[in-house]
Amino acid sequence: MHSYIRAVDAVNHRVGRIVMYGIFVLMGILLWSSISKTFFLPSLWTLEMAQFVMVAYYILGGPYSIQLGSNVRMDLFYSQWSVRKKAWVDLMTVLCLIFYLCVLLYGAVSSTAYSLGYWGSEPFSYLGGVIIGTEEVGRMERSSTAWRPYLWPIKSIMIVGMFLMLLQCISELFKDVLRLKDYPV
């Protein structure tokens, strides 16, 4: 368990520290949007690109937030509890979160497969086939805005973010189990 915790925490720490600077990318896009609307012709891409950057920012930054313990929790009673009681409550809530993340991951994979032109019922095998080259990409989904970007890149980022969040939640589950067994975390 300790090696899994160290590996997952290290990956999510690095990803989180890199993604943390995405706020400056977002600020740059929004600054350009303001300048172009004021002095030039408005850019078509700025609003949607800002939305994509924001999605990547919070989806990829979520596991780092969980790792740091900066997620929102009801601290009215929690802060007064013993370490064991906190571990039990965290264990139960992280199990619910893992189930929810599995559902979200399935939805993200299905949505990404759809955005690549797949309408079947096996999105995992289709995406695996696309990655190794045995499946072909169909008619790709595009946004309905004037800029019309392809949607598969941001949906792929959603898959990566949900997967990293799932790994981090399993790491948190292991930490709670170790706390209950009085092992150092």
C-alpha positions as CSV (number, residue, x, y, z in Angstrom):
1,M,0.0,0.0,0.0
2,H,2.8,2.4,0.8
3,S,4.4,2.1,-2.6
4,Y,1.1,2.7,-4.3
5,I,0.4,5.7,-2.2
6,R,3.9,7.1,-2.9
7,A,3.6,6.5,-6.6
8,V,0.1,8.0,-7.1
9,D,0.8,10.9,-4.8
10,A,4.0,11.7,-6.7
11,V,2.2,11.7,-10.1
12,N,-0.7,13.8,-8.9
13,H,1.6,16.2,-7.1
14,R,3.6,16.8,-10.3
15,V,0.5,17.1,-12.5
16,G,-1.2,19.4,-9.9
17,R,1.9,21.7,-9.7
18,I,2.0,22.0,-13.5
19,V,-1.7,22.5,-13.9
20,M,-1.7,25.1,-11.2
21,Y,-0.1,27.5,-13.7
22,G,-3.1,27.0,-16.0
23,I,-4.7,30.0,-14.3
24,F,-2.2,32.2,-16.0
25,V,-3.1,30.7,-19.4
26,L,-6.7,31.4,-18.6
27,M,-5.9,35.0,-17.6
28,G,-4.0,35.5,-20.9
29,I,-6.9,34.2,-23.0
30,L,-9.4,36.4,-21.1
31,L,-7.1,39.4,-21.4
32,W,-6.7,38.9,-25.1
33,S,-10.5,38.6,-25.4
34,S,-11.0,41.9,-23.6
35,I,-8.4,43.6,-25.8
36,S,-9.6,42.2,-29.0
37,K,-13.2,43.2,-28.2
38,T,-12.2,46.7,-27.3
39,F,-9.7,47.6,-30.0
40,F,-10.1,45.0,-32.8
41,L,-12.6,42.5,-34.2
42,P,-13.7,40.1,-31.4
43,S,-11.9,36.8,-31.6
44,L,-14.2,33.8,-32.1
45,W,-12.0,31.4,-30.1
46,T,-11.5,33.1,-26.8
47,L,-14.6,32.3,-24.9
48,E,-14.6,28.6,-25.8
49,M,-10.9,28.3,-25.3
50,A,-11.2,29.9,-21.8
51,Q,-13.9,27.3,-21.0
52,F,-11.6,24.4,-22.2
53,V,-8.7,25.7,-20.2
54,M,-10.9,26.1,-17.1
55,V,-12.2,22.5,-17.5
56,A,-8.7,21.2,-17.8
57,Y,-7.6,23.3,-14.8
58,Y,-10.2,22.0,-12.4
59,I,-10.4,18.4,-13.7
60,L,-6.6,17.9,-13.6
61,G,-6.2,19.9,-10.4
62,G,-8.8,17.9,-8.5
63,P,-6.6,15.0,-7.5
64,Y,-4.0,17.4,-6.2
65,S,-6.7,19.1,-4.2
66,I,-7.8,15.8,-2.7
67,Q,-4.2,14.9,-1.9
68,L,-3.7,18.2,0.0
69,G,-6.9,17.8,1.9
70,S,-8.2,21.1,0.6
71,N,-11.5,19.7,-0.6
72,V,-14.6,20.9,1.1
73,R,-15.8,18.9,4.1
74,M,-18.3,19.6,6.9
75,D,-15.9,20.7,9.6
76,L,-18.5,21.4,12.3
77,F,-18.0,18.1,13.9
78,Y,-15.1,16.6,12.0
79,S,-12.4,18.7,13.6
80,Q,-13.3,17.5,17.1
81,W,-13.2,13.8,16.2
82,S,-10.3,11.4,16.9
83,V,-8.0,10.2,14.2
84,R,-9.7,6.8,14.1
85,K,-13.2,8.2,13.8
86,K,-12.0,10.6,11.0
87,A,-10.5,7.6,9.3
88,W,-13.7,5.6,9.5
89,V,-15.8,8.5,8.2
90,D,-13.3,9.3,5.4
91,L,-13.2,5.6,4.5
92,M,-17.0,5.5,4.0
93,T,-17.1,8.7,2.0
94,V,-14.2,7.8,-0.2
95,L,-15.9,4.5,-1.1
96,C,-18.9,6.5,-2.2
97,L,-16.6,8.9,-4.1
98,I,-14.9,5.9,-5.8
99,F,-18.3,4.6,-7.0
100,Y,-19.2,8.0,-8.3
101,L,-15.9,8.5,-10.1
102,C,-16.3,5.1,-11.8
103,V,-19.7,6.2,-13.2
104,L,-18.1,9.5,-14.3
105,L,-15.2,7.7,-15.9
106,Y,-17.5,5.5,-17.8
107,G,-19.5,8.6,-19.0
108,A,-16.3,10.4,-20.0
109,V,-15.1,7.3,-22.0
110,S,-18.5,7.0,-23.7
111,S,-18.6,10.7,-24.5
112,T,-15.1,10.7,-25.9
113,A,-15.9,7.6,-28.0
114,Y,-19.0,9.4,-29.3
115,S,-16.9,12.5,-30.1
116,L,-14.6,10.3,-32.2
117,G,-17.6,9.0,-34.2
118,Y,-18.4,5.8,-32.3
119,W,-22.1,5.0,-31.7
120,G,-21.8,1.4,-30.4
121,S,-22.1,0.0,-26.9
122,E,-18.4,-0.8,-26.2
123,P,-16.7,2.5,-25.7
124,F,-13.7,1.1,-23.8
125,S,-12.8,-1.4,-26.5
126,Y,-13.3,1.2,-29.2
127,L,-11.0,3.7,-27.5
128,G,-8.4,1.0,-26.9
129,G,-8.6,0.1,-30.6
130,V,-8.2,3.8,-31.6
131,I,-5.1,4.0,-29.4
132,I,-3.4,0.9,-30.8
133,G,-4.6,1.6,-34.3
134,T,-7.1,-1.2,-34.9
135,E,-10.2,1.0,-34.9
136,E,-10.9,4.0,-37.2
137,V,-12.1,7.4,-36.2
138,G,-15.5,8.3,-37.6
139,R,-17.2,11.6,-38.1
140,M,-15.7,13.7,-35.2
141,E,-18.0,15.8,-33.1
142,R,-17.5,19.5,-33.2
143,S,-18.9,22.3,-31.1
144,S,-21.9,24.1,-32.4
145,T,-20.3,27.6,-32.0
146,A,-19.0,29.7,-34.8
147,W,-15.4,28.6,-34.0
148,R,-16.4,24.9,-34.2
149,P,-13.5,23.2,-32.5
150,Y,-13.2,19.4,-32.2
151,L,-14.4,18.2,-28.8
152,W,-12.3,15.1,-28.4
153,P,-9.3,16.8,-26.9
154,I,-11.1,18.2,-23.9
155,K,-13.1,15.0,-23.5
156,S,-9.8,13.1,-23.4
157,I,-8.5,15.4,-20.7
158,M,-11.7,14.5,-18.8
159,I,-10.8,10.9,-19.0
160,V,-7.3,11.5,-17.7
161,G,-8.5,13.7,-14.9
162,M,-11.2,11.2,-13.8
163,F,-8.6,8.4,-13.9
164,L,-6.1,10.4,-11.8
165,M,-8.9,11.3,-9.4
166,L,-9.9,7.7,-9.1
167,L,-6.2,6.7,-8.4
168,Q,-5.9,9.4,-5.8
169,C,-9.1,8.3,-4.1
170,I,-7.8,4.8,-3.9
171,S,-4.7,6.2,-2.4
172,E,-6.8,8.1,0.2
173,L,-8.7,4.8,0.9
174,F,-5.4,3.1,1.6
175,K,-4.3,5.9,3.8
176,D,-7.5,5.5,5.9
177,V,-7.0,1.8,6.1
178,L,-3.4,2.3,7.4
179,R,-4.6,4.9,9.9
180,L,-7.2,2.4,11.2
181,K,-4.5,-0.2,11.6
182,D,-2.2,2.4,13.4
183,Y,0.5,2.3,10.7
184,P,2.3,5.5,9.8
185,V,1.0,7.1,6.6
